[in-house]
Amino acid sequence: MEHTYQYAWVIPLLPLPLIMSMGVGLFLIPTATKNLRRIWAFPSVLLLSIAMVFSVHLSIEQINGSSIYQYLWSWTINNDFSLEFGYLIDPLSSIMLILITTVGILVLIYSDDYMSHDEGYLRFFVYISFFNTSMLGLVTSSNLIQIYFFWELVGMCSYLLIGFWFTRPIAASACQKAFVTNRVGDFGLLLGILGFFWITGSLEFRDLFKIANNWIPNNGINSLLTTLCAFLLFLGAVAKSAQFPLHVWLPDAMEGPTPISALIHAATMVAAGIFLIARLLPLFISLPLVMSFISLVGTITLFLGATLALAQRDIKRSLAYSTMSQLGYMMLALGIGSYQAALFHLITHAYSKALLFLGSGSVIHSMEPLVGYSPDKSQNMVLMGGLRKYIPITRTCFLWATLSLCGIPPLACFWSKDEILSNSWLYSPFFGIIASFTAGLTAFYMFRVYLLTFDGYLRVHFQNYSSTKEGSLYLISLWGKRIPQGVNRDFVLSTTKNGISFFSQNISKMNSNTRNKIGSLSSPLGAFVYPHETGNTMLFTLLILLLFTLFIGSIGIHFDNGVAELTILSKWLTPSINFFGESSNSSINSYEFITNAISSVSLAIFGLFIAYIFYGSAYSFFMNLDLKNFLVKVKGNPKRYFFDQVKKKIYSWSHNRAYIDIFYTSVFTLGIRGLTELTCFFDKGIIDGITNGVGLASFCLGEEIKYVGGGRISSYLFFFLCYVSVFIFFFL
């Protein structure tokens, strides 16, 4: 076993040779490298698979009770300073290794098909492989400075991946926004690391936890300074894990390819902040003020993310706000000391959310032949609906992942979310109320996404392509033929490479004249255009993630003699919190567990029911922003005005992102520009003006003195009269 741990350092380094080979090939022989680009996908998956097998072996050793292993070697040594690098293998790092490698492998397999027609295919695999390497190095880091090094590499890779399609202005803006926002948190993290180094003289976790257990309770150090440094460390996690108020970059990160959205929002970048807090939790526990602040930020984030997801039309943006809300649950759990529940939810959410994002990529892929390759249309749920008939496998996977995230038993997220809810109620009724209410909202907005995407009928109407008023169809195809007017709205118009094609929800109901008109304008092959299922490679990854979503919760709750306890997690994760502290007991009796489960499931079912009422059978609420008629049966009822106003306020709040982006633009962007202009004016007008004014005054004075001493009587008389005039003006 010891021999196995000695070679654990190869896990983050396995993908590096391939990354370097692809990079060198792109620089030296770009044509040949790009021609063989599909060959590079197999070794990328193979090397990460080897890392996964190694990670699973280490995790089994941890479950069987092996001790924590840490290996260090000196980088620089002098009399006062020693910098060491190494790796740390404990239950926390082992579980993160499995999470990163499994999700990373599936995303790589999915990306091979999804990005096959993209010109930047090879560049994409270089970025994503380096991203996985950086995350593997981050979770095995043995000290704070090493974590910061890989932390920045993860940020750099995310910047490159979010802006992968950098020719799109919106994608370039999104990656810059993510980069700048994370720089705020990273600067705080750096200050916190330097502050603790000044306090302890060390960057090792062992020394930090020793201070937490010994010096802080005995007032051995300045508690105010320690608390400030802890807040700065937490600021780094706030930005990386998209916590309020540094969450604004996360929705815009959807401008990258869909596999990147799955990777960033599932088990890698956003999980880095949760990992950091979990790694340093023994330090934070000794600072009650910091723990309270962590739980408060998590509570605000989970509620804000749920409300912002209520009215989003972009399917990926809705899932992004869902990720923000679920990360808030994890942060809340860590803030109240529920370490195992937080990491359990990190595991279950990672696989469910990866399935949702990759499923959304399959949906987008099926919609692109109908609406074009514009993200504004292919990701817009307004143009979707009825896709369950055309992509049944994707629909099934998406439905199970949705129900899992809603908290429906026995799916994965039910076990972890229920644990967080029960612990929140035990810690504070305020946190319990917010967390429970948000659980209902989660069920509502997630089932809304499913219904708008797969339920009902396909809503790509003629007016989406008409340049005239709604209902007036007078378009000309690429062949110069006019599109017939007055065609039933059940027909859908699709622009194709060869022209304009039509299809109908029920072709058999079309009369012969309409079929003849449509047939004359269809594609040269005479086939109708329908949404279609993705390739087998992409479906394979969805089915594997579906298995995780269905069965990963089995590592959670287990009843033994009337007591519900975390079985594998208690063996797997307790030593992490017990690294230099004490573990907590997570067992509860069966009656309490069933009571909590009934409460949380009831909230989820209620949210599903409300979502079905609004979006299940009709679409008027979403399109016209009007409530159902069953709420107001009598016209002119004052309740109608009340419901309309409430609905419009909620929609405006959610659609405008709680006005936070507008506030940041007004205060920070425009404010900084105004300050810059003021500074520029002060520099040029005041500083340079004084200098230039002194020079000009000296020049003018010299010119005057030149005439005073010139010996001409006329000049003397002129200056004499000027002086007398000034004297008379001031004294009379």
Phi, psi and omega in degrees: 000316178299323179296324178295315181295331182295337181253017179290344181293343182284344185301308179286344184267350184302315181286348188298314180303319179293320179299315180295322180294316179295319180296315179296320179297321179292330180277317188270313181232068186298322184294311181295322180295318181289328178294332180256027191294325182293339180290334183287340183293320183298309178297331177298314179292321183296313182295319178291331176292321176298318176298323179295316179298317178298319180294319179297319179298316178296322180293322177297320176298322179292319180296325181283004173099017179291152181282168179288137182243130179224131179234132184229148168222148188282137176262308175224142180221130166217192186294322187250351188217137177220124180248122183240146174238156181177202179216152183233124178246111177218178182304322181295312180293324181293320179291325177290326177298316179296318182297313183293316184289318181294311178295321180297319179297313181295323178293322177297317179297316179297319184292330180302322178274318185296322184259013188298330183261007181272140180293334180265029184305309184291319177299324178298316181291329175296312180298312186289327177291320177292327175298314179297320178299317180296319179292320177296321176293325181296314186283345176258007182293146185257353179207174187290321183292326177290322175299318181295323179299309180287333176302316180289325177295321176298317178297320179295316180295321178295323176299316180291323184283320177297321178264031183301316175269068189290347177289342174278122181303323182291326177289320177297319178294323181294316181291326176293321179296317178297319182294312182293316180298318179288338176294328177298311179292322181293326177294320175296319178298318179297317178297320178296319178297314179295323179296316179289330174294322177294325182285315188257338185075013182212157177246005182280146179298325182301316181291321179296316181289330176295321176296318182298324184273336187243305190284316185296313179297332182264013180057037180283342178225170180291111183293327180295316179294319179297318179296318179298316179295324177294321176298321180293321175298319180294331179299324176297319178291328179299317181287315185291324181261017172056051175267153177299135008259013182258035182268355194293342181280337190295312180297324180287343178294352179289353180287347175282172176302150184302320176302327178290321176301319178295319183290316182291320188269357184256284192235009187239265193300308183291337177284346182296321178294319176297319178299317181298315179294320178295321179294322183261013184300323175302330176285315182292329181299328180284357180238089185302325180296320179293319179298319178296320180293320178299314180294324179293314178298318178298320180295315178298319183293316182294324179285318181295317179298322180292319180290326180286341179275354189292326188236020179285142178260336178280125185295321180288326178292323176298318178292329178294316177293329174297318176300317178302316180294317181292326174296327174298321175301315180296318180293322176299315180298318178294322181294330179265007176085010180271076188295311184294320180296321180297314181288327175298317178291329175299320180291306185295320180293326183300312182287320179294316182288325174299320177296320180295317182290316178293327173295321176295326175296323176295321177296314179299318179299322181285335182274339186299321177296340182271320188244000182094180186262022176276126179300331180297333181257316184289341179254002184274117181290344175298328183268000182261200182111142178070014184285351180298335180284333189256330180232069187295325181292315177299319180299317180296314179297317181295321181295314181294321177294323178296313179296325177297313181292333176288342180092034179268126179285155001262032183289169195300307188291342178300314186295316183286318180293322178298323177295319179294318180297315181295320178292327178295318178296323179291326183282313183201128176301328179297311178296323180296319180295312181297315181295320181291317178298321179292330176298320175295319177298322179300314178298322181294306187285332178288319178290330173300316179299317180296315183294317180295332183272316190248339185269168176075223183230161181291126190254028174278097185262169180300325187295341178292340182244001185267138177269357179256193183291162181298133180094346179257116184246110181214070181252161177239130182285176180292345178267001181087004180269139179281145176278131181298140179272160175075018178285144182303143182292350176292341180278149184238136181263135181226126176274129179239177182295330184260356180156212183242130182239158179239155164208165184230154175297327181218092185295331183294337181276355181282140176283167187295322181297316180295319179296324179293319179297315182290321181297328180288341182251002182284180184295162181301334180281350179075018183255148176277154182261123179233156167298148185223157179288154180282180182289167183296328180296316179291322178293327178299315180295323178296319182291323177295316178294329176297321177298317176299317181297325182283324193240354182292338178292349180293344177279000186265252190283136175218133181267132178219107181059043177080009181239129177265125181221159177277108189285283182295321181296323181295328177278332189272317191256337182302318179300335180294312179289339180267018182304313173218026181218208183244146178272164180247154179269125184253011184280141175224157179284161186295323180297316180295321179296314181295321178298313179296322181294317179299319180296311183291321179292324177298318177297318180295316180295322177297317177297320177297319181295315179297319179297320180293324178297317184282323190236357187286317186242344181220165185236008186292328181297318183284320184280317185258359180054047182233144180283165179293152182293338182289341178285324181230104185268342183248124178292143181084001178294134179300336180296331180299314179297319180297312180296320179298317181293317178297316180298317180293323179294315180296316180297316180296319179300313183286315183295326180265017175058040179062019178063014181289318178296322177296319179296315179297321179296318182288317187275309187272305183296302180291326179295317179293321176296317177298318177296323178296316178296321178295319178295320178297318178296318180296320181292313183279320185276323184264300184296303179293328180296319179296315181297312180292326179294320177297318179295318180293320179296319178297320179296314181295319180296321178295320178298319180293316181296329179301320180282332181295320182262026184273347179084011180260129184292326181297322178293319179297316181296322180296313180292326178298315178295323177296315180295318180296320179297317179295318180298314180295322182296319183281328186261343179249000000 
